[in-house]
Amino acid sequence: MGSHNTGAARDPAGERPMSVEDIRESYAECASWIDRLDWLERRLTGRYRRRLFGDVEGRVLDVACGTGTNFPYLPSTVDLVGIDISPEMLATARDRLEELEVDGTVEEMNAQALDFPDDSFDTVISSLSTCTFPDPVAALEEMDRVCKPGGRILLFEHGRSDVGPVARFQDWSADAQYASAGCRWNQEPLELVLSVGLPVRAASTHFLGIFTLIEARPSRDSLVDAVRAHLPNTR
């Protein structure tokens, strides 16, 4: 497990955060070229997606699924729901889902206000998404809410590098990157997850510390564990 240099990153969205509508418009413009670069995405990130998402089970929610980049790495046995704010992205995701043997649907939805009841999914996954949410804490809290107790929340994120010169470049260019792409590329993903109170089972960093793989549990699990610890042994 790598470690990030904490406290150095500043939120480039602090002074001019993008709205959900801003992000929807941005992705409408870039959906086609994102799909055309799918081959590069697979080469660069495929092994990490396969490692993190390859054994998911049951009913699975892919938050901010985009063009469905995660779909080929999921077991064919899952019941998949993919959501995204961009109808253009979802059109490609829908086509991709039809080509695979995965049973599922895609829906247009705001990750910060998921239209699902509590405890709806066995596993919630998301990739390279928290950097673009206007309110990433709200989105993570929604993932927590809809994940069943005993389930898993799996996040493949990017953020501030472990390598000093790379991290300094990310910090220096963070405002320009956010203005052009709506991406906080010097965020600290693990710190963000911990700030929401999600119990982290495992985390690791890769590719100069830029990519972070996180396996977390719903926050209600930690409460259940605490209660069980204080119960008398009834066996």
C-alpha positions as CSV (number, residue, x, y, z in Angstrom):
1,M,0.0,0.0,0.0
2,G,1.5,3.4,-1.0
3,S,1.1,6.6,0.9
4,H,0.2,10.0,-0.3
5,N,1.7,13.2,0.9
6,T,-1.2,14.6,3.0
7,G,-2.3,18.1,3.4
8,A,-0.6,19.6,0.3
9,A,-3.4,19.3,-2.1
10,R,-5.9,22.2,-2.4
11,D,-9.4,21.7,-3.9
12,P,-9.3,23.5,-7.2
13,A,-13.1,23.5,-7.2
14,G,-13.2,25.6,-4.0
15,E,-13.6,29.0,-5.7
16,R,-15.6,28.0,-8.8
17,P,-17.2,24.5,-8.4
18,M,-18.9,23.1,-11.5
19,S,-22.6,22.3,-11.2
20,V,-24.2,19.0,-12.3
21,E,-25.5,20.8,-15.4
22,D,-22.0,22.0,-16.2
23,I,-20.7,18.4,-16.0
24,R,-23.5,17.1,-18.1
25,E,-22.7,19.6,-20.8
26,S,-19.0,18.8,-20.7
27,Y,-19.6,15.1,-21.1
28,A,-22.0,15.7,-24.0
29,E,-19.1,17.2,-25.9
30,C,-16.5,14.6,-25.1
31,A,-18.5,11.3,-25.0
32,S,-17.6,10.4,-28.6
33,W,-13.8,10.7,-28.2
34,I,-13.9,9.0,-24.8
35,D,-15.4,6.0,-26.6
36,R,-12.8,6.2,-29.3
37,L,-10.0,6.1,-26.8
38,D,-11.4,3.0,-25.0
39,W,-8.5,0.9,-26.3
40,L,-6.1,3.1,-24.5
41,E,-8.1,3.1,-21.3
42,R,-8.1,-0.8,-21.4
43,R,-4.3,-0.8,-21.8
44,L,-3.7,1.7,-19.0
45,T,-6.3,0.7,-16.4
46,G,-7.8,-2.7,-17.4
47,R,-5.7,-4.7,-15.0
48,Y,-6.7,-2.5,-12.1
49,R,-10.4,-2.7,-12.9
50,R,-10.2,-6.5,-13.3
51,R,-8.4,-6.8,-10.0
52,L,-10.9,-4.7,-8.1
53,F,-14.2,-5.6,-9.9
54,G,-13.6,-9.1,-11.2
55,D,-15.2,-11.0,-8.3
56,V,-18.2,-8.8,-7.5
57,E,-21.5,-10.7,-6.8
58,G,-25.2,-10.1,-6.6
59,R,-26.9,-6.9,-7.5
60,V,-24.2,-4.4,-8.5
61,L,-24.5,-0.6,-8.9
62,D,-21.9,1.2,-11.1
63,V,-22.0,4.8,-10.2
64,A,-20.9,7.3,-12.9
65,C,-20.5,4.4,-15.3
66,G,-19.8,6.6,-18.2
67,T,-19.5,4.7,-21.5
68,G,-19.5,1.4,-19.5
69,T,-15.8,1.0,-19.2
70,N,-16.1,-1.3,-16.2
71,F,-18.7,-3.6,-17.7
72,P,-16.4,-6.0,-19.5
73,Y,-14.5,-6.7,-16.2
74,L,-17.6,-7.8,-14.3
75,P,-18.7,-11.4,-13.9
76,S,-21.5,-12.4,-16.2
77,T,-23.5,-13.6,-13.2
78,V,-24.2,-10.1,-11.7
79,D,-27.4,-8.1,-11.9
80,L,-26.0,-4.8,-13.0
81,V,-27.4,-1.2,-12.8
82,G,-25.2,1.5,-14.3
83,I,-26.0,5.2,-13.7
84,D,-24.6,8.4,-15.1
85,I,-25.5,12.0,-15.5
86,S,-24.7,12.1,-19.2
87,P,-27.3,10.6,-21.7
88,E,-24.6,10.6,-24.4
89,M,-22.3,8.5,-22.3
90,L,-25.2,6.2,-21.4
91,A,-26.0,5.6,-25.1
92,T,-22.6,4.0,-25.5
93,A,-22.9,2.2,-22.2
94,R,-26.2,0.7,-23.3
95,D,-24.7,-0.5,-26.6
96,R,-21.8,-2.1,-24.7
97,L,-24.1,-3.8,-22.2
98,E,-26.1,-5.4,-25.1
99,E,-22.8,-6.8,-26.5
100,L,-21.9,-8.5,-23.2
101,E,-23.5,-11.5,-21.4
102,V,-24.1,-9.3,-18.3
103,D,-27.8,-8.9,-17.2
104,G,-28.4,-5.2,-16.5
105,T,-29.7,-1.8,-17.3
106,V,-28.4,1.8,-17.4
107,E,-30.2,4.9,-16.1
108,E,-29.7,8.6,-16.2
109,M,-29.2,9.7,-12.6
110,N,-27.4,12.1,-10.4
111,A,-24.8,10.3,-8.2
112,Q,-25.4,12.8,-5.4
113,A,-29.1,11.9,-5.2
114,L,-29.5,8.3,-6.1
115,D,-33.1,7.2,-6.8
116,F,-32.9,3.9,-5.0
117,P,-34.1,2.7,-1.6
118,D,-31.6,2.1,1.2
119,D,-29.8,-1.2,1.1
120,S,-30.6,-1.9,-2.6
121,F,-27.3,-3.3,-3.7
122,D,-24.8,-6.0,-2.7
123,T,-21.9,-4.1,-4.2
124,V,-21.4,-0.5,-5.3
125,I,-18.5,0.2,-7.7
126,S,-17.2,3.4,-9.2
127,S,-14.1,4.4,-11.2
128,L,-12.3,7.7,-11.8
129,S,-15.4,9.5,-10.7
130,T,-15.0,11.3,-7.3
131,C,-12.7,13.8,-8.9
132,T,-15.6,15.2,-11.0
133,F,-18.5,15.1,-8.6
134,P,-19.5,18.7,-7.5
135,D,-19.9,17.2,-4.0
136,P,-17.9,14.0,-3.8
137,V,-18.8,13.6,-0.1
138,A,-22.6,13.6,-1.0
139,A,-21.9,11.0,-3.7
140,L,-20.0,8.7,-1.4
141,E,-22.7,9.0,1.2
142,E,-25.3,8.0,-1.3
143,M,-23.1,4.9,-2.3
144,D,-23.0,4.1,1.4
145,R,-26.8,4.5,1.8
146,V,-27.7,2.2,-1.1
147,C,-25.2,-0.6,-0.2
148,K,-26.5,-3.4,1.9
149,P,-24.9,-4.0,5.3
150,G,-22.2,-6.7,4.7
151,G,-21.8,-5.4,1.2
152,R,-18.8,-3.8,-0.5
153,I,-18.0,-0.4,-1.9
154,L,-15.2,-0.6,-4.5
155,L,-13.5,2.5,-5.8
156,F,-10.9,2.8,-8.5
157,E,-9.7,6.4,-8.3
158,H,-6.9,8.7,-9.3
159,G,-5.3,11.5,-7.3
160,R,-2.1,13.1,-6.2
161,S,1.0,11.2,-7.0
162,D,3.4,9.7,-4.4
163,V,6.3,11.0,-6.5
164,G,7.3,14.6,-5.5
165,P,7.9,16.2,-8.9
166,V,4.7,14.6,-10.3
167,A,2.7,15.8,-7.3
168,R,4.1,19.3,-7.5
169,F,3.1,19.5,-11.2
170,Q,-0.4,18.3,-10.4
171,D,-0.7,20.9,-7.7
172,W,0.7,23.6,-10.0
173,S,-1.7,22.8,-12.8
174,A,-4.8,21.8,-10.7
175,D,-6.8,24.9,-11.4
176,A,-6.2,24.7,-15.2
177,Q,-7.1,21.0,-15.2
178,Y,-10.3,21.6,-13.3
179,A,-11.3,24.6,-15.5
180,S,-10.7,22.6,-18.7
181,A,-12.0,19.1,-17.7
182,G,-13.8,19.5,-14.4
183,C,-11.3,17.1,-12.8
184,R,-9.6,17.5,-9.4
185,W,-6.5,15.5,-10.4
186,N,-4.6,16.3,-7.2
187,Q,-7.3,15.0,-4.8
188,E,-6.5,12.5,-2.1
189,P,-9.1,9.6,-2.7
190,L,-8.4,7.6,0.5
191,E,-8.6,10.7,2.7
192,L,-12.0,11.5,1.0
193,V,-13.3,8.0,1.7
194,L,-12.2,8.0,5.3
195,S,-13.8,11.5,5.8
196,V,-17.2,10.0,5.0
197,G,-16.7,7.3,7.7
198,L,-16.5,4.3,5.4
199,P,-14.5,1.5,7.0
200,V,-11.7,0.7,4.6
201,R,-10.8,-3.0,4.3
202,A,-8.0,-2.6,1.8
203,A,-6.3,0.2,-0.2
204,S,-3.3,0.3,-2.5
205,T,-1.7,2.8,-4.9
206,H,-0.2,2.1,-8.3
207,F,1.3,3.9,-11.3
208,L,3.5,6.5,-9.4
209,G,0.9,6.5,-6.7
210,I,-1.7,8.2,-9.0
211,F,-4.2,5.3,-9.1
212,T,-5.8,4.2,-5.8
213,L,-7.8,1.0,-5.4
214,I,-10.1,1.0,-2.3
215,E,-12.3,-1.7,-0.9
216,A,-14.6,-0.3,1.8
217,R,-17.6,-1.5,3.8
218,P,-20.9,0.4,4.4
219,S,-20.6,2.7,7.5
220,R,-23.5,0.8,9.1
221,D,-21.2,-2.3,9.3
222,S,-18.9,-0.5,11.7
223,L,-21.9,0.3,14.0
224,V,-23.1,-3.3,13.9
225,D,-19.5,-4.5,14.7
226,A,-19.4,-2.1,17.7
227,V,-22.7,-3.3,19.0
228,R,-21.7,-7.0,18.6
229,A,-18.5,-6.3,20.5
230,H,-20.5,-5.2,23.6
231,L,-23.0,-8.0,23.5
232,P,-22.6,-11.0,25.9
233,N,-21.4,-14.2,24.4
234,T,-24.6,-16.2,24.0
235,R,-23.0,-19.4,22.6
